[in-house]
Amino acid sequence: MNPIGGFFLIIANFISSLLSLYNFCIFIYIVLSWLFAMDMLQRHKPIINGKRFKWGDLSNFLARFIEPLLRRIRKKVPLVGGQLDLSPIVLIIGVAIVDYTIVYIGWKLATLVGGSASPY
């Protein structure tokens, strides 16, 4: 394979890894919000006993990266039944589509530049 083609694959896979990590963070954010809503987890409790980092701190950290996109989606997608928020699901699907598109474009660029390449 041509080094330039390999570079395109490396960049595409790196971006894909970041998007997969973002999807994982969305999932953790959703689970934490459910646990807080069901009062199974308290925001002021430490994650590890004796440590200063609390569950609420983790939720706030994730909210900084996730809520701006969720707010935009919530403007377009109404609540189902007046209570069920589908915006996280829409965001996960959207990030997955972008992820697959970037991997496909990287693979196509790598094959155009030189030689055969695999997207994975």
DSSP file (Angstrom, degrees, kcal/mol; ACC not computed):
  #  RESIDUE AA STRUCTURE BP1 BP2  ACC     N-H-->O    O-->H-N    N-H-->O    O-->H-N    TCO  KAPPA ALPHA  PHI   PSI    X-CA   Y-CA   Z-CA
    1    1 A M              0   0    0      0, 0.0   114,-0.2     0, 0.0   110,-0.1   0.000 360.0 360.0 360.0 145.5    0.0    0.0    0.0
    2    2 A N     >  -     0   0    0    112,-1.0     4,-2.2   108,-0.2     5,-0.2  -0.446 360.0-125.3 -66.7 140.0    1.1    3.5   -0.7
    3    3 A P  H  > S+     0   0    0      0, 0.0     4,-2.0     0, 0.0    -1,-0.1   0.844 111.7  54.0 -59.7 -33.2    2.1    5.5    2.4
    4    4 A I  H  > S+     0   0    0      2,-0.2     4,-2.0     1,-0.2     5,-0.1   0.905 108.0  49.6 -68.3 -39.7   -0.3    8.3    1.6
    5    5 A G  H  > S+     0   0    0      1,-0.2     4,-2.0     2,-0.2    -1,-0.2   0.901 110.2  50.8 -63.0 -40.7   -3.2    5.7    1.4
    6    6 A G  H  X S+     0   0    0     -4,-2.2     4,-2.4     1,-0.2    -1,-0.2   0.866 106.6  55.3 -63.5 -36.0   -2.1    4.3    4.7
    7    7 A F  H  X S+     0   0    0     -4,-2.0     4,-2.5     2,-0.2    -2,-0.2   0.914 106.4  50.6 -62.7 -43.3   -2.1    7.8    6.2
    8    8 A F  H  X S+     0   0    0     -4,-2.0     4,-2.5     1,-0.2    -2,-0.2   0.905 111.3  48.7 -61.1 -41.3   -5.7    8.2    5.1
    9    9 A L  H  X S+     0   0    0     -4,-2.0     4,-2.6     2,-0.2    -2,-0.2   0.907 110.6  50.3 -65.3 -41.0   -6.6    4.9    6.7
   10   10 A I  H  X S+     0   0    0     -4,-2.4     4,-2.3     2,-0.2    -2,-0.2   0.932 112.9  45.9 -62.9 -45.9   -4.9    5.9   10.0
   11   11 A I  H  X S+     0   0    0     -4,-2.5     4,-2.6     2,-0.2     5,-0.2   0.931 113.8  48.9 -63.1 -45.7   -6.6    9.3   10.1
   12   12 A A  H  X S+     0   0    0     -4,-2.5     4,-2.3     1,-0.2    -2,-0.2   0.911 113.2  46.8 -62.1 -42.5  -10.0    7.7    9.4
   13   13 A N  H  X S+     0   0    0     -4,-2.6     4,-2.2     2,-0.2    -1,-0.2   0.857 110.9  52.6 -69.2 -34.1   -9.6    5.0   12.0
   14   14 A F  H  X S+     0   0    0     -4,-2.3     4,-2.1     2,-0.2    -2,-0.2   0.936 112.1  44.7 -64.9 -46.3   -8.4    7.6   14.6
   15   15 A I  H  X S+     0   0    0     -4,-2.6     4,-2.4     1,-0.2    -2,-0.2   0.893 112.0  53.9 -64.0 -38.7  -11.5    9.7   14.0
   16   16 A S  H  X S+     0   0    0     -4,-2.3     4,-2.2    -5,-0.2    -1,-0.2   0.890 107.2  51.0 -61.7 -40.0  -13.6    6.5   14.1
   17   17 A S  H  X S+     0   0    0     -4,-2.2     4,-2.1     2,-0.2    -1,-0.2   0.900 109.7  49.8 -64.9 -40.7  -12.1    5.6   17.4
   18   18 A L  H  X S+     0   0    0     -4,-2.1     4,-2.1     2,-0.2    -2,-0.2   0.902 111.1  48.9 -64.2 -40.8  -12.9    9.1   18.8
   19   19 A L  H  X S+     0   0    0     -4,-2.4     4,-2.3     2,-0.2    -2,-0.2   0.867 109.8  51.8 -67.7 -35.8  -16.5    8.8   17.6
   20   20 A S  H  X S+     0   0    0     -4,-2.2     4,-2.1     2,-0.2    -2,-0.2   0.898 109.6  49.9 -65.5 -39.6  -16.9    5.4   19.1
   21   21 A L  H  X S+     0   0    0     -4,-2.1     4,-2.2     2,-0.2    -2,-0.2   0.893 109.1  52.2 -63.8 -39.9  -15.6    6.8   22.4
   22   22 A Y  H  X S+     0   0    0     -4,-2.1     4,-2.1     2,-0.2    -2,-0.2   0.912 108.5  50.3 -62.7 -43.1  -18.2    9.6   22.1
   23   23 A N  H  X S+     0   0    0     -4,-2.3     4,-2.1     1,-0.2    -1,-0.2   0.895 109.6  51.3 -61.3 -40.1  -21.0    7.1   21.6
   24   24 A F  H  X S+     0   0    0     -4,-2.1     4,-2.4     1,-0.2    -2,-0.2   0.901 108.6  51.3 -63.4 -40.7  -19.8    5.2   24.7
   25   25 A C  H  X S+     0   0    0     -4,-2.2     4,-2.5     2,-0.2    -2,-0.2   0.880 107.8  52.6 -64.2 -38.0  -19.9    8.5   26.7
   26   26 A I  H  X S+     0   0    0     -4,-2.1     4,-2.4     2,-0.2    -1,-0.2   0.930 109.4  49.7 -61.1 -45.0  -23.4    9.1   25.5
   27   27 A F  H  X S+     0   0    0     -4,-2.1     4,-2.4     1,-0.2    -2,-0.2   0.921 111.6  47.5 -61.0 -45.3  -24.4    5.6   26.7
   28   28 A I  H  X S+     0   0    0     -4,-2.4     4,-2.7     1,-0.2    -1,-0.2   0.901 111.0  52.5 -62.6 -41.0  -22.8    6.2   30.1
   29   29 A Y  H  X S+     0   0    0     -4,-2.5     4,-2.2     2,-0.2    -2,-0.2   0.905 110.0  48.4 -61.4 -42.5  -24.5    9.6   30.3
   30   30 A I  H  X S+     0   0    0     -4,-2.4     4,-2.1     2,-0.2    -2,-0.2   0.941 112.4  47.7 -62.9 -48.1  -27.9    8.0   29.6
   31   31 A V  H  X S+     0   0    0     -4,-2.4     4,-2.5     1,-0.2    -2,-0.2   0.912 111.8  50.3 -62.2 -43.0  -27.4    5.2   32.2
   32   32 A L  H  X S+     0   0    0     -4,-2.7     4,-2.5     1,-0.2    -1,-0.2   0.911 108.7  52.2 -61.7 -41.6  -26.3    7.7   34.8
   33   33 A S  H  X S+     0   0    0     -4,-2.2     4,-2.3     1,-0.2    -1,-0.2   0.893 110.8  48.0 -63.9 -38.0  -29.3    9.9   34.2
   34   34 A W  H  X S+     0   0    0     -4,-2.1     4,-2.4     2,-0.2     6,-0.2   0.922 111.5  49.7 -65.5 -43.5  -31.6    6.9   34.6
   35   35 A L  H  <>S+     0   0    0     -4,-2.5     5,-2.3     1,-0.2     6,-1.3   0.877 112.8  47.0 -65.1 -36.5  -29.9    5.9   37.8
   36   36 A F  H ><5S+     0   0    0     -4,-2.5     3,-1.1     3,-0.2    -1,-0.2   0.911 112.2  50.6 -67.6 -42.0  -30.2    9.4   39.2
   37   37 A A  H 3<5S+     0   0    0     -4,-2.3    -2,-0.2     1,-0.3    -1,-0.2   0.858 112.1  46.2 -65.6 -35.8  -33.9    9.6   38.2
   38   38 A M  T 3<5S-     0   0    0     -4,-2.4    -1,-0.3    -5,-0.1    -2,-0.2   0.413 111.2-123.5 -86.1   2.4  -34.6    6.3   39.9
   39   39 A D  T < 5S+     0   0    0     -3,-1.1    -3,-0.2     2,-0.2    -2,-0.1   0.795  77.0 125.0  58.8  31.9  -32.7    7.4   43.0
   40   40 A M  S   <S+     0   0    0     -5,-2.3     2,-0.4    -6,-0.2    -4,-0.2   0.597  74.4  36.1 -88.6 -13.7  -30.4    4.4   42.8
   41   41 A L  S    S-     0   0    0     -6,-1.3     2,-0.4    -9,-0.1    -1,-0.2  -0.999  75.9-143.7-141.9 135.0  -27.4    6.6   42.7
   42   42 A Q    >   -     0   0    0     -2,-0.4     3,-1.1     1,-0.1    13,-0.4  -0.825  12.9-138.0-103.5 140.1  -26.8    9.9   44.5
   43   43 A R  T 3  S+     0   0    0     -2,-0.4    13,-2.3     1,-0.2    14,-0.4   0.795 102.3  53.3 -63.8 -30.0  -24.8   12.7   42.9
   44   44 A H  T 3  S+     0   0    0     11,-0.2    -1,-0.2    10,-0.1    -3,-0.0   0.537  84.9 102.2 -87.9  -5.8  -22.9   13.5   46.1
   45   45 A K  S <  S-     0   0    0     -3,-1.1    10,-2.1     1,-0.1    11,-0.3  -0.577  78.2-114.1 -77.9 138.7  -21.6    9.9   46.6
   46   46 A P  B     -A   54   0A   0      0, 0.0     8,-0.3     0, 0.0     3,-0.1  -0.396  11.1-134.2 -70.2 149.5  -18.0    9.3   45.7
   47   47 A I  S    S+     0   0    0      6,-2.5     2,-0.4     1,-0.3     7,-0.1   0.925  99.5  26.4 -66.9 -45.7  -17.3    7.0   42.8
   48   48 A I  S >  S-     0   0    0      5,-0.5     3,-2.4    -3,-0.0    -1,-0.3  -0.980 105.6-100.2-118.3 131.5  -14.6    5.2   44.8
   49   49 A N  T 3  S+     0   0    0     -2,-0.4     3,-0.1     1,-0.3    -2,-0.0  -0.203 107.2  16.1 -53.7 132.6  -14.9    5.3   48.6
   50   50 A G  T 3  S+     0   0    0      1,-0.3    -1,-0.3     2,-0.0     2,-0.2   0.361 100.9 114.4  87.4  -5.3  -12.6    7.9   50.1
   51   51 A K    <   -     0   0    0     -3,-2.4    -1,-0.3     2,-0.1    -4,-0.0  -0.636  66.0-135.1 -98.4 158.6  -12.1    9.8   46.8
   52   52 A R  S    S+     0   0    0     -2,-0.2     2,-0.5    -3,-0.1    -1,-0.1   0.646  76.6  98.6 -86.2 -16.1  -13.2   13.3   46.1
   53   53 A F        -     0   0    0     -5,-0.1    -6,-2.5     4,-0.1    -5,-0.5  -0.629  60.3-164.8 -79.2 121.7  -14.6   12.6   42.6
   54   54 A K  B  >  -A   46   0A   0     -2,-0.5     4,-1.7    -8,-0.3     3,-0.3  -0.612  33.5-110.2-108.7 164.8  -18.4   12.1   42.8
   55   55 A W  H  > S+     0   0    0    -10,-2.1     4,-2.3   -13,-0.4   -12,-0.2   0.862 119.4  55.9 -60.0 -36.9  -21.0   10.6   40.5
   56   56 A G  H  > S+     0   0    0    -13,-2.3     4,-2.5   -11,-0.3    -1,-0.2   0.862 103.5  54.5 -64.2 -34.9  -22.4   14.1   39.9
   57   57 A D  H  > S+     0   0    0    -14,-0.4     4,-2.3    -3,-0.3    -1,-0.2   0.909 108.8  48.0 -63.8 -41.8  -19.0   15.3   38.8
   58   58 A L  H  X S+     0   0    0     -4,-1.7     4,-2.4     2,-0.2    -2,-0.2   0.919 112.3  49.1 -63.9 -43.6  -18.8   12.5   36.2
   59   59 A S  H  X S+     0   0    0     -4,-2.3     4,-2.2     1,-0.2    -2,-0.2   0.908 112.0  48.3 -63.3 -42.4  -22.3   13.4   35.0
   60   60 A N  H  X S+     0   0    0     -4,-2.5     4,-1.4     2,-0.2    -1,-0.2   0.886 110.3  52.2 -65.5 -38.9  -21.5   17.1   34.7
   61   61 A F  H  X S+     0   0    0     -4,-2.3     4,-0.6     1,-0.2     3,-0.3   0.933 112.9  43.9 -61.9 -46.5  -18.3   16.3   32.8
   62   62 A L  H >X S+     0   0    0     -4,-2.4     4,-1.7     1,-0.2     3,-0.9   0.867 107.7  60.2 -66.7 -35.7  -20.2   14.2   30.3
   63   63 A A  H 3X S+     0   0    0     -4,-2.2     4,-1.8     1,-0.2    -1,-0.2   0.821  94.4  64.1 -63.7 -30.7  -23.0   16.8   30.0
   64   64 A R  H 3< S+     0   0    0     -4,-1.4    -1,-0.2    -3,-0.3    -2,-0.2   0.832 113.6  32.4 -61.4 -31.8  -20.5   19.4   28.8
   65   65 A F  H << S+     0   0    0     -3,-0.9     4,-0.3    -4,-0.6    -1,-0.2   0.692 127.8  36.5 -97.4 -22.3  -19.8   17.4   25.7
   66   66 A I  H >X S+     0   0    0     -4,-1.7     4,-2.0     2,-0.1     3,-0.6   0.845 102.2  64.7-102.9 -41.3  -23.2   15.8   25.1
   67   67 A E  H 3X S+     0   0    0     -4,-1.8     4,-2.9    -5,-0.2     5,-0.2   0.832  93.4  61.4 -59.8 -37.6  -25.9   18.3   26.1
   68   68 A P  H 3> S+     0   0    0      0, 0.0     4,-1.3     0, 0.0    -1,-0.2   0.918 111.7  39.6 -57.7 -40.4  -25.1   20.9   23.4
   69   69 A L  H <> S+     0   0    0     -3,-0.6     4,-1.9    -4,-0.3    -2,-0.2   0.880 114.0  54.0 -73.7 -37.3  -25.9   18.4   20.6
   70   70 A L  H  X S+     0   0    0     -4,-2.0     4,-2.8     1,-0.2    -1,-0.2   0.889 104.8  55.1 -64.0 -37.8  -28.9   16.9   22.6
   71   71 A R  H  X S+     0   0    0     -4,-2.9     4,-1.2     1,-0.2    -1,-0.2   0.905 107.8  49.3 -60.9 -41.5  -30.4   20.4   22.9
   72   72 A R  H  X S+     0   0    0     -4,-1.3     4,-0.7    -5,-0.2    -1,-0.2   0.902 113.5  45.9 -64.5 -40.2  -30.3   20.9   19.1
   73   73 A I  H >X S+     0   0    0     -4,-1.9     4,-2.8     1,-0.2     3,-1.1   0.888 106.4  59.1 -70.4 -38.4  -31.9   17.5   18.6
   74   74 A R  H 3< S+     0   0    0     -4,-2.8    -1,-0.2     1,-0.3    -2,-0.2   0.788  98.6  59.9 -62.1 -27.2  -34.6   18.2   21.3
   75   75 A K  H 3< S+     0   0    0     -4,-1.2    -1,-0.3    -3,-0.2    -2,-0.2   0.821 116.3  32.5 -67.2 -29.8  -35.7   21.2   19.3
   76   76 A K  H << S+     0   0    0     -3,-1.1    -2,-0.2    -4,-0.7    -1,-0.2   0.789 114.2  59.0 -97.1 -33.5  -36.5   19.0   16.3
   77   77 A V  S  < S-     0   0    0     -4,-2.8    -1,-0.2     3,-0.0    10,-0.2  -0.880  76.7-145.8-105.8 115.7  -37.6   15.7   18.0
   78   78 A P        -     0   0    0      0, 0.0     8,-0.3     0, 0.0     2,-0.1  -0.290  30.0 -89.8 -74.8 163.5  -40.6   16.0   20.3
   79   79 A L    >   -     0   0    0      6,-0.1     2,-0.6     3,-0.1     3,-0.5  -0.466  40.0-123.2 -68.4 142.7  -41.0   13.9   23.4
   80   80 A V  B >> S-B   84   0B   0      4,-2.9     4,-2.4     1,-0.2     3,-1.4  -0.796  92.6  -4.3 -90.0 124.8  -42.9   10.6   22.9
   81   81 A G  T 34 S-     0   0    0     -2,-0.6    -1,-0.2     1,-0.3    -2,-0.0   0.664 122.3 -75.0  68.3  14.9  -45.9   10.3   25.1
   82   82 A G  T <4 S+     0   0    0     -3,-0.5    -1,-0.3     2,-0.2    -2,-0.1   0.347 131.2  48.3  81.8  -7.6  -45.0   13.6   26.7
   83   83 A Q  T <4 S+     0   0    0     -3,-1.4     2,-0.6     1,-0.1    -2,-0.2   0.621  79.1  91.3-135.1 -27.7  -42.2   12.0   28.7
   84   84 A L  B  <  -B   80   0B   0     -4,-2.4    -4,-2.9     2,-0.0     2,-0.7  -0.677  57.8-153.9 -87.7 117.8  -39.8    9.8   26.7
   85   85 A D        +     0   0    0     -2,-0.6     4,-0.2    -6,-0.2    -6,-0.1  -0.799  16.0 178.0 -93.1 114.9  -36.8   11.7   25.3
   86   86 A L     >  +     0   0    0     -2,-0.7     4,-2.1    -8,-0.3     3,-0.4   0.398  54.4 101.0 -95.3   1.8  -35.5   10.0   22.1
   87   87 A S  H  > S+     0   0    0      1,-0.2     4,-2.4     2,-0.2    -1,-0.2   0.851  78.0  54.3 -61.5 -36.3  -32.8   12.6   21.4
   88   88 A P  H  > S+     0   0    0      0, 0.0     4,-2.5     0, 0.0    -1,-0.2   0.895 109.3  48.9 -63.5 -35.9  -30.0   10.4   22.8
   89   89 A I  H  > S+     0   0    0     -3,-0.4     4,-2.4     2,-0.2    -2,-0.2   0.918 111.2  49.2 -67.1 -42.5  -31.0    7.6   20.5
   90   90 A V  H  X S+     0   0    0     -4,-2.1     4,-2.5     1,-0.2    -1,-0.2   0.906 112.0  49.6 -61.7 -41.3  -31.0   10.0   17.5
   91   91 A L  H  X S+     0   0    0     -4,-2.4     4,-2.8     2,-0.2     5,-0.2   0.914 110.0  49.8 -65.0 -43.4  -27.6   11.3   18.6
   92   92 A I  H  X S+     0   0    0     -4,-2.5     4,-2.2     1,-0.2    -2,-0.2   0.926 113.4  46.1 -61.1 -44.8  -26.1    7.8   18.9
   93   93 A I  H  X S+     0   0    0     -4,-2.4     4,-2.2     2,-0.2    -2,-0.2   0.909 113.0  50.3 -65.1 -41.3  -27.5    6.8   15.4
   94   94 A G  H  X S+     0   0    0     -4,-2.5     4,-2.3     2,-0.2    -2,-0.2   0.911 111.1  47.6 -63.1 -43.2  -26.2   10.1   13.9
   95   95 A V  H  X S+     0   0    0     -4,-2.8     4,-2.6     1,-0.2    -1,-0.2   0.889 111.2  52.0 -65.7 -38.1  -22.7    9.6   15.4
   96   96 A A  H  X S+     0   0    0     -4,-2.2     4,-2.6    -5,-0.2    -2,-0.2   0.896 109.1  49.9 -64.7 -39.5  -22.6    6.0   14.1
   97   97 A I  H  X S+     0   0    0     -4,-2.2     4,-2.2     2,-0.2    -2,-0.2   0.923 112.2  47.0 -64.5 -43.8  -23.6    7.2   10.6
   98   98 A V  H  X S+     0   0    0     -4,-2.3     4,-2.5     2,-0.2    -2,-0.2   0.909 111.5  53.2 -62.5 -41.5  -20.9    9.8   10.6
   99   99 A D  H  X S+     0   0    0     -4,-2.6     4,-2.2     1,-0.2    -2,-0.2   0.947 111.4  43.6 -58.7 -51.7  -18.4    7.2   11.9
  100  100 A Y  H  X S+     0   0    0     -4,-2.6     4,-2.4     1,-0.2    -1,-0.2   0.868 112.8  53.6 -64.5 -35.9  -19.2    4.7    9.1
  101  101 A T  H  X S+     0   0    0     -4,-2.2     4,-2.8    -5,-0.2    -1,-0.2   0.919 109.0  48.0 -65.1 -43.4  -19.1    7.5    6.5
  102  102 A I  H  X S+     0   0    0     -4,-2.5     4,-2.7     2,-0.2    -2,-0.2   0.913 112.3  48.9 -64.9 -42.2  -15.6    8.7    7.7
  103  103 A V  H  X S+     0   0    0     -4,-2.2     4,-2.3     2,-0.2    -1,-0.2   0.914 113.0  48.3 -62.9 -41.6  -14.3    5.1    7.6
  104  104 A Y  H  X S+     0   0    0     -4,-2.4     4,-2.7     2,-0.2    -2,-0.2   0.923 112.4  47.6 -65.3 -44.1  -15.7    4.6    4.1
  105  105 A I  H  X S+     0   0    0     -4,-2.8     4,-2.8     2,-0.2     5,-0.2   0.916 112.4  49.8 -63.6 -42.5  -14.3    7.9    2.8
  106  106 A G  H  X S+     0   0    0     -4,-2.7     4,-2.3     2,-0.2    -1,-0.2   0.905 112.2  48.0 -61.0 -41.4  -10.9    7.0    4.3
  107  107 A W  H  X S+     0   0    0     -4,-2.3     4,-2.2     2,-0.2    -2,-0.2   0.911 112.3  48.7 -65.0 -43.0  -11.0    3.6    2.7
  108  108 A K  H  X S+     0   0    0     -4,-2.7     4,-2.2     2,-0.2    -2,-0.2   0.916 112.1  48.5 -64.4 -42.7  -12.0    5.0   -0.7
  109  109 A L  H  X S+     0   0    0     -4,-2.8     4,-2.4     1,-0.2     5,-0.2   0.902 110.6  51.8 -63.1 -40.1   -9.3    7.7   -0.5
  110  110 A A  H  X S+     0   0    0     -4,-2.3     4,-1.8    -5,-0.2  -108,-0.2   0.894 112.1  45.5 -64.2 -39.2   -6.7    5.0    0.4
  111  111 A T  H  < S+     0   0    0     -4,-2.2     4,-0.3     2,-0.2    -1,-0.2   0.835 112.8  50.9 -74.4 -30.8   -7.8    2.8   -2.5
  112  112 A L  H  < S+     0   0    0     -4,-2.2    -2,-0.2    -5,-0.2    -1,-0.2   0.895 110.4  49.1 -69.7 -39.7   -7.7    5.8   -4.9
  113  113 A V  H  < S-     0   0    0     -4,-2.4    -2,-0.2     1,-0.2     2,-0.2   0.887 130.9 -35.5 -70.5 -39.2   -4.3    6.9   -3.9
  114  114 A G  S  < S-     0   0    0     -4,-1.8  -112,-1.0     1,-0.3    -1,-0.2  -0.541  92.4 -12.9 172.2 120.3   -2.8    3.5   -4.3
  115  115 A G  S    S-     0   0    0     -4,-0.3    -1,-0.3  -114,-0.2     2,-0.3  -0.003  82.0 -48.2  84.7 176.0   -3.4   -0.2   -3.8
  116  116 A S        +     0   0    0     -4,-0.0     2,-0.3     2,-0.0    -4,-0.0  -0.614  56.5 177.9 -87.4 148.5   -6.0   -2.2   -2.1
  117  117 A A        -     0   0    0     -2,-0.3    -6,-0.1   -10,-0.1    -2,-0.0  -0.979  23.2-135.3-147.3 156.9   -7.0   -1.5    1.4
  118  118 A S        -     0   0    0     -2,-0.3    -8,-0.0     1,-0.1    -2,-0.0  -0.927  16.3-136.1-114.0 140.1   -9.5   -2.7    3.9
  119  119 A P              0   0    0      0, 0.0    -1,-0.1     0, 0.0   -12,-0.1   0.655 360.0 360.0 -70.2 -11.4  -11.6   -0.4    6.0
  120  120 A Y              0   0    0    -13,-0.0   -17,-0.0  -107,-0.0  -111,-0.0   0.377 360.0 360.0-131.4 360.0  -10.9   -2.4    9.1
